Amino acid sequence: MADLRVNIGALELRNPVLTASGTFGYGLEFEDFVDLSELGGVIVKGTTLQPRQGNAYPRMAETAQGMLNCVGLQNKGVDYFCQHIYPRLTHDTQFVVNVSGSSPEDYAECAARVAGLERIRAIELNISCPNVRDGGMAFGTSPEAAASVVEAVRQAYPKTLIVKLSPNVTDIVSIARAVEAAGADAVSLINTLMGMAIDAERRRRVLSIGTGGLSGPAVKPVALRMVWQVAHAVSIPVIGLGGISTATDAVEFLLAGATAVEVGTANFLDPAISVKIVRGIDEYLTRHGYASVKDIIGICE
Ligand SMILES: Cc1cc2nc3c(=O)[nH]c(=O)nc-3n(C[C@H](O)[C@H](O)[C@H](O)COP(=O)(O)O)c2cc1C
């Protein structure tokens, strides 16, 4: 077996495979299918300072090779998470909290409350959600706004800070550089791509708020291109995601320069896919004679 360990800031992962926020609940919901201790980590559902209802239904639509969603960060708020969910997250894996907000202060306060949880060693800051009116993606689409959130959170959160970037921008490299300069320990990309579905028979848009975020295999080439560009432009680790559904997909992101990967929409098709991807990466490394996963990070010519 190859050495699959990687580091993201101060966070040590047993292997480079994490599950993506919003697609794997709190991990607990998948325990019948996956031994969570076989994963590098679980990035939990988006968490906000106040509880959020999310958007009205319908908020999902199937597309060719993917799906659209406009769930809108439905969650019970950070205090509920700390009191009721965190005590149940005792598995031997890294749980990462995905944090969203509507102002820099809001993000910072939410991060500060998570900072007190001993077994949570990292947060992923979602500055890229396309499905909420107040905040979300607004922070991820300009270098200045992205930096302002990261600076505020950096003051409040001393552990590993991962910043999740939006693909809905002209120049993702400028945003990645801005969050690196503002103190991020790592970046993850991509969040969903803004899209739309129309029901021709009813002559109306399918999703309740009109638009939604596209995910799944359809977005993989865009994600891979962005990971490649960002990995060549920053010195902090990059976590790649977007359409990963096989071990080969994951290897492609590692070759492009990602230190770790996240598996999202594919969990809906096969709830055990994340551990199959871990095993498949190991098999790839052994087949090609690599002793460590670190040997293939960013080596694509
Ligand atoms: C139903 C659903 C809910 C999501 N919720 C969140 C969320 O709360 N926070 C976040 O940062 N990303 C969220 N995402 C985005 C995913 O984490 C991921 O960035 C995106 O789906 C691309 O990866 P994939 O193609 O592997 O799914 C969500 C995606 C889906 C499909």
The ligand as an SDF file (V2000), in Angstrom:
LIG
                    3D

 31 33  0  0  0  0  0  0  0  0999 V2000
  -27.1040   19.8030   -2.8130 C   0  0  0  0  0  0  0  0  0  0  0  0
  -25.8120   20.5400   -2.6780 C   0  0  0  0  0  0  0  0  0  0  0  0
  -25.5760   21.3160   -1.5370 C   0  0  0  0  0  0  0  0  0  0  0  0
  -24.3740   22.0150   -1.3930 C   0  0  0  0  0  0  0  0  0  0  0  0
  -24.1440   22.7480   -0.2530 N   0  0  0  0  0  0  0  0  0  0  0  0
  -22.9530   23.3810   -0.0840 C   0  0  0  0  0  0  0  0  0  0  0  0
  -22.6560   24.0890    1.1220 C   0  0  0  0  0  0  0  0  0  0  0  0
  -23.4520   24.1370    2.0670 O   0  0  0  0  0  0  0  0  0  0  0  0
  -21.4580   24.7220    1.2260 N   0  0  0  0  0  0  0  0  0  0  0  0
  -20.5270   24.6800    0.2070 C   0  0  0  0  0  0  0  0  0  0  0  0
  -19.4470   25.2600    0.3400 O   0  0  0  0  0  0  0  0  0  0  0  0
  -20.7730   23.9960   -0.9330 N   0  0  0  0  0  0  0  0  0  0  0  0
  -21.9520   23.3560   -1.0980 C   0  0  0  0  0  0  0  0  0  0  0  0
  -22.1910   22.6570   -2.2580 N   0  0  0  0  0  0  0  0  0  0  0  0
  -21.1610   22.6170   -3.3150 C   0  0  0  0  0  0  0  0  0  0  0  0
  -20.3220   21.3420   -3.2410 C   0  0  0  0  0  0  0  0  0  0  0  0
  -19.6630   21.2150   -2.0010 O   0  0  0  0  0  0  0  0  0  0  0  0
  -19.2780   21.3240   -4.3850 C   0  0  0  0  0  0  0  0  0  0  0  0
  -18.4480   22.4620   -4.2890 O   0  0  0  0  0  0  0  0  0  0  0  0
  -19.9180   21.3270   -5.7670 C   0  0  0  0  0  0  0  0  0  0  0  0
  -21.0920   20.5530   -5.8010 O   0  0  0  0  0  0  0  0  0  0  0  0
  -18.9460   20.8150   -6.8620 C   0  0  0  0  0  0  0  0  0  0  0  0
  -18.5010   19.4980   -6.6050 O   0  0  0  0  0  0  0  0  0  0  0  0
  -19.2330   18.1780   -7.2040 P   0  0  0  0  0  0  0  0  0  0  0  0
  -19.3910   18.4070   -8.6850 O   0  0  0  0  0  0  0  0  0  0  0  0
  -18.3250   17.0610   -6.8580 O   0  0  0  0  0  0  0  0  0  0  0  0
  -20.5530   18.1010   -6.5230 O   0  0  0  0  0  0  0  0  0  0  0  0
  -23.3890   21.9500   -2.4260 C   0  0  0  0  0  0  0  0  0  0  0  0
  -23.6370   21.1630   -3.5680 C   0  0  0  0  0  0  0  0  0  0  0  0
  -24.8120   20.4580   -3.7050 C   0  0  0  0  0  0  0  0  0  0  0  0
  -25.0190   19.6060   -4.9450 C   0  0  0  0  0  0  0  0  0  0  0  0
  1  2  1  0
  2  3  1  0
  2 30  2  0
  3  4  2  0
  4  5  1  0
  4 28  1  0
  5  6  2  0
  6  7  1  0
  6 13  1  0
  7  8  2  0
  7  9  1  0
  9 10  1  0
 10 11  2  0
 10 12  1  0
 12 13  2  0
 13 14  1  0
 14 15  1  0
 14 28  1  0
 15 16  1  0
 16 17  1  0
 16 18  1  0
 18 19  1  0
 18 20  1  0
 20 21  1  0
 20 22  1  0
 22 23  1  0
 23 24  1  0
 24 25  2  0
 24 26  1  0
 24 27  1  0
 28 29  2  0
 29 30  1  0
 30 31  1  0
M  END
$$$$
